[in-house]
Amino acid sequence: MFIIRWLLGRIILLLNFIFTPKKRQRSAEEQQKVDAITQNFTLFEYKACPFCVKVRRAARRQGLNINTLDAKQPEHKQTLLNEGGKVQVPCLRIEEENDVRWMYESSAIIEYLNIRCK
Ligand SMILES: N[C@@H](CCC(=O)N[C@@H](CS)C(=O)NCC(=O)O)C(=O)O
């Protein structure tokens, strides 16, 4: 079972690499504005998780630079569990004006990013 999951993960990563989406281009000024928003975001993920790949691809299509943390690493996994509430990826940590939110569900994250970072 582990082998099959591992293999599927490699296939997903390979396909993602081959069919890397085009990154949206913005003017330097526009990109700066969007970067100022996304610098408060952290995406907790597993590299080969299909739902995480989906979010990373959507972020790339939108030209967003989002810091990622590998939730396989025990320290990040613990943070996700303690502060987010459960170990499920992808999870977007959103820090805004002394408020921290933990957003689960790939579709919800993509929708949020599309609205927040037009
Ligand atoms: N419906 C969720 C599914 C996310 C999901 O199933 N993530 C898996 C990894 S692919 C997970 O976090 N499993 C818990 C674990 O591995 O501990 C989404 O769209 O984000």
PDBQT file of the ligand as one rigid body, heavy atoms in Angstrom, charges set to zero:
ROOT
HETATM    1  N1  LIG A 201     -11.038  17.449   0.843  1.00  0.00    +0.000 N 
HETATM    2  C1  LIG A 201      -9.686  17.768   1.216  1.00  0.00    +0.000 C 
HETATM    3  C2  LIG A 201      -8.864  16.508   1.161  1.00  0.00    +0.000 C 
HETATM    4  C3  LIG A 201      -7.466  16.697   1.717  1.00  0.00    +0.000 C 
HETATM    5  C4  LIG A 201      -6.791  15.372   2.053  1.00  0.00    +0.000 C 
HETATM    6  O1  LIG A 201      -7.389  14.291   1.976  1.00  0.00    +0.000 OA
HETATM    7  N2  LIG A 201      -5.505  15.442   2.422  1.00  0.00    +0.000 N 
HETATM    8  C5  LIG A 201      -4.798  14.293   2.860  1.00  0.00    +0.000 C 
HETATM    9  C6  LIG A 201      -3.445  14.205   2.134  1.00  0.00    +0.000 C 
HETATM   10  S1  LIG A 201      -3.611  13.936   0.403  1.00  0.00    +0.000 SA
HETATM   11  C7  LIG A 201      -4.480  14.423   4.331  1.00  0.00    +0.000 C 
HETATM   12  O2  LIG A 201      -4.189  15.489   4.807  1.00  0.00    +0.000 OA
HETATM   13  N3  LIG A 201      -4.540  13.320   5.070  1.00  0.00    +0.000 N 
HETATM   14  C8  LIG A 201      -4.205  13.314   6.483  1.00  0.00    +0.000 C 
HETATM   15  C9  LIG A 201      -2.855  12.752   6.771  1.00  0.00    +0.000 C 
HETATM   16  O3  LIG A 201      -2.135  12.407   5.826  1.00  0.00    +0.000 OA
HETATM   17  O4  LIG A 201      -2.490  12.722   7.941  1.00  0.00    +0.000 OA
HETATM   18  C10 LIG A 201      -9.153  18.863   0.289  1.00  0.00    +0.000 C 
HETATM   19  O5  LIG A 201      -9.687  19.033  -0.829  1.00  0.00    +0.000 OA
HETATM   20  O6  LIG A 201      -8.244  19.604   0.698  1.00  0.00    +0.000 OA
ENDROOT
TORSDOF 0
